[in-house]
Amino acid sequence: MLEARELAIGYGRTQIGSGLNLSVNEGEILCLLGPNGCGKTTLFRTLLGLLPALSGTVTLGNRPVANQTPATIAQQIAYVPQAHAPPFPFEALEVVLMGRTARLGVFGQPGHHDREIAHNAMDRLGIANLAHRDYSRLSGGQRQLVLIARALAQEAPLIVMDEPTASLDFGNQAQVLMQIASLARDVAARGCGVVLSTHDPDQAFALDARVLLMKDGQELAQGAARDVLTGPNLSDVYGIPVAVETTSSGRKVCMPALTSHH
């Protein structure tokens, strides 16, 4: 569905990363992990066709992204940014309906079918009751779920999420992660894949994701979370001692050392 090979990324002549390889298949969750400044956002923008690759290739549906129009890309990739409050008081349903733009064209107006898709997306995420609420007055977790519903309404086979749990409290983080896992499982038959970035390695374990671990614009490791997210790898990436432990329930968790020993 989405593939990058020997990709170099950056702005203008400034290279931020190179030698990056990844692929996303149907029903799969790919989690990008790495410290601030490692190139995750630049990689996202390149995958979405918003930035040209400095070298290497990005293919979407077996066609180079560089040869596709923004409308064609939008029909294949839905983007979920970090939750934000818009400058105008849109209703939550209006925000979700914006996901239909790629299907309607520039001057198209959403009809009954589009509204039905938007309502179904909100109902699927358990936020139908928010349809006529002011989006800017919703909680961070509710806004994030509205943005995910907008991505569902876009009916794209691939969803890209930029730190979808950033700034959310523990309960809302759990709710959003549950929905991400559900999206990959429930729609695998129609070829949906999920790519997300996060600063929390435990989320990759919880989602049973495939992980691309980045450092200084390079791939440090890639593979199943249990294989990639090891103590030595995480210690190398984040510059602090990190231990990966297994709980009594069998779940792996990351434990940074909070004290130094001399």
C-alpha positions in Angstrom: 0.0 0.0 0.0 2.7 2.5 1.0 6.4 1.9 0.5 9.6 4.0 0.9 13.0 2.8 -0.4 16.4 4.3 0.3 14.5 7.6 1.2 16.4 10.8 2.0 14.3 13.5 3.5 14.7 17.2 4.3 13.9 20.8 3.4 15.5 22.3 0.3 19.2 21.4 0.4 19.1 20.6 4.1 19.0 16.8 4.6 17.5 15.6 7.8 17.4 11.8 7.2 18.6 9.2 4.7 18.6 5.5 3.9 15.0 5.1 5.2 13.0 2.0 4.2 9.5 1.1 5.3 6.3 -0.5 4.0 2.8 -0.6 5.4 0.5 -3.5 4.6 -3.2 -4.0 5.1 -4.4 -4.5 8.6 -1.0 -3.5 9.9 0.1 -0.9 12.4 3.5 0.8 11.9 4.7 2.8 14.8 7.5 5.5 14.4 9.5 6.0 17.5 12.4 8.4 18.2 13.4 11.5 20.1 12.4 15.0 19.1 14.3 16.2 16.0 15.0 12.7 14.6 13.0 13.4 11.5 9.6 11.7 12.2 7.5 14.7 11.1 9.6 15.4 8.0 9.2 11.7 7.1 5.5 12.0 7.5 5.3 15.0 5.3 7.4 13.3 2.6 5.2 10.1 2.7 2.1 12.3 2.3 3.6 14.1 -0.7 3.8 17.4 1.0 7.6 17.5 0.7 9.6 16.1 -2.2 12.0 13.3 -1.4 15.6 14.4 -1.7 16.4 10.9 -3.1 14.9 7.5 -3.1 11.2 6.7 -3.8 7.9 6.7 -2.1 5.2 4.7 -3.8 1.5 4.7 -2.9 -0.6 2.0 -4.5 2.4 1.0 -6.6 2.6 4.5 -8.1 5.2 7.1 -7.2 3.7 9.7 -4.8 5.5 12.4 -6.8 3.4 11.6 -9.9 0.1 11.8 -8.1 -2.2 14.8 -7.4 -3.1 15.9 -3.9 -6.7 14.7 -4.5 -5.6 11.3 -5.6 -3.3 11.0 -2.6 -6.1 12.1 -0.2 -8.3 9.3 -1.6 -5.6 6.8 -0.4 -4.2 8.4 2.8 -6.2 10.0 5.6 -4.1 12.2 7.9 -4.9 12.7 11.6 -2.9 15.6 13.1 -2.6 16.3 16.8 -5.9 17.6 18.2 -6.3 21.3 17.9 -8.9 24.0 18.2 -9.9 25.6 14.9 -10.3 29.4 14.6 -14.0 29.0 13.8 -16.7 27.3 16.0 -17.4 24.4 13.7 -19.8 21.7 14.9 -18.1 18.3 15.3 -20.1 16.8 12.5 -18.9 19.6 10.1 -15.3 18.7 11.0 -16.0 15.0 10.2 -17.7 16.0 6.9 -14.4 17.8 5.9 -13.1 14.3 5.3 -15.4 14.0 2.3 -13.7 16.8 0.4 -11.3 14.5 -1.5 -14.4 12.6 -2.8 -16.4 15.7 -3.7 -14.0 18.0 -5.5 -13.2 21.6 -4.8 -16.8 23.0 -5.3 -18.7 19.9 -4.4 -21.2 20.0 -1.5 -21.8 17.0 0.9 -25.1 15.3 0.2 -27.2 12.8 2.1 -24.7 9.9 1.4 -21.8 11.9 2.7 -23.7 12.9 5.8 -24.6 9.2 6.4 -20.9 8.2 6.1 -19.9 11.0 8.6 -22.6 9.9 11.1 -21.6 6.3 10.7 -17.9 7.2 11.4 -18.9 9.1 14.6 -21.2 6.3 15.7 -18.4 3.7 15.2 -16.1 5.7 17.5 -18.9 6.2 20.1 -19.1 10.0 19.7 -22.5 10.3 17.9 -23.7 12.5 20.7 -21.0 15.1 19.9 -22.3 15.7 16.3 -23.8 19.1 17.1 -21.3 20.2 19.8 -18.9 23.0 19.2 -15.6 21.2 18.3 -13.4 23.9 19.9 -15.1 23.3 23.2 -14.6 19.6 23.3 -12.0 17.9 25.5 -8.7 16.9 23.9 -9.7 13.3 23.8 -13.0 14.1 22.2 -11.4 16.3 19.6 -8.9 13.5 18.7 -11.7 11.1 18.2 -13.5 13.6 16.0 -10.3 13.8 13.8 -10.1 10.0 13.6 -13.8 10.0 12.6 -12.9 12.6 9.9 -10.2 10.2 8.6 -12.7 7.3 8.5 -15.2 9.5 6.6 -12.4 10.0 4.0 -12.7 6.3 3.2 -9.0 6.0 2.6 -7.3 2.6 3.0 -4.4 4.0 4.9 -4.5 6.3 8.0 -1.4 8.3 9.1 -1.5 9.7 12.7 0.9 12.3 14.1 1.3 11.6 17.8 -2.5 10.9 18.3 -2.2 10.7 22.1 -0.1 13.8 22.6 -1.4 16.0 25.5 -4.1 13.6 26.4 -4.8 12.3 29.9 -4.4 8.6 30.8 -8.0 7.7 30.1 -8.2 9.5 26.8 -4.9 7.9 25.7 -6.3 4.5 26.4 -9.5 5.3 24.5 -7.7 6.5 21.4 -5.3 3.5 21.4 -8.2 1.2 21.7 -9.8 2.8 18.6 -6.5 2.6 16.7 -6.2 -1.1 17.4 -9.9 -1.6 16.4 -9.4 0.2 13.1 -6.6 -2.1 12.1 -8.4 -5.2 13.2 -11.9 -4.4 12.0 -11.1 -3.0 8.6 -8.3 -5.3 7.6 -10.5 -7.0 5.1 -10.8 -3.8 3.1 -7.1 -3.2 3.2 -6.6 -0.6 6.0 -3.2 0.1 7.5 -2.2 2.6 10.2 1.0 4.6 10.6 1.5 6.6 13.7 4.2 8.4 15.6 4.5 8.4 19.4 7.0 9.2 22.2 5.8 6.3 24.3 7.3 2.8 23.6 4.7 1.2 25.8 2.0 2.2 23.2 3.8 0.1 20.5 3.7 -2.9 22.8 0.0 -2.3 23.6 -0.8 -2.1 19.9 1.4 -5.1 19.0 2.8 -2.8 16.3 5.7 -3.1 13.9 8.2 -0.4 14.9 10.6 1.8 13.0 13.0 3.1 15.6 14.8 6.3 14.4 17.8 8.2 15.6 19.4 11.3 14.0 17.4 10.8 10.8 18.5 7.2 10.4 16.8 3.8 11.0 18.3 2.2 14.1 16.1 -0.9 13.9 12.8 -2.1 12.4 10.6 -5.0 13.2 8.1 -6.3 15.7 7.9 -4.2 18.9 9.2 -7.2 21.1 12.3 -7.5 18.9 13.1 -3.8 18.4 12.1 -2.2 21.7 14.9 -3.6 23.8 16.7 -2.0 26.7 19.9 -1.4 24.7 18.1 0.1 21.7 16.0 2.4 23.8 19.0 3.5 25.9 20.9 4.3 22.7 18.0 6.3 21.2 17.0 8.3 24.2 20.4 8.6 25.9 19.3 7.3 29.3 19.3 3.8 30.8 16.1 2.0 29.9 15.0 -1.5 31.1 12.2 -3.5 29.3 10.4 -5.7 31.8 7.6 -8.2 31.6 4.6 -7.8 33.9 2.9 -10.7 35.6 0.2 -10.6 32.9 2.9 -11.0 30.2 2.9 -7.5 28.9 6.1 -5.7 28.2 6.7 -2.2 29.7 9.6 0.2 29.5 11.2 1.5 32.7 13.7 4.4 32.5 16.2 4.8 35.3 15.1 7.8 37.3 18.2 8.0 39.5 21.9 8.0 38.6 24.5 5.9 40.3 28.1 7.0 40.8 
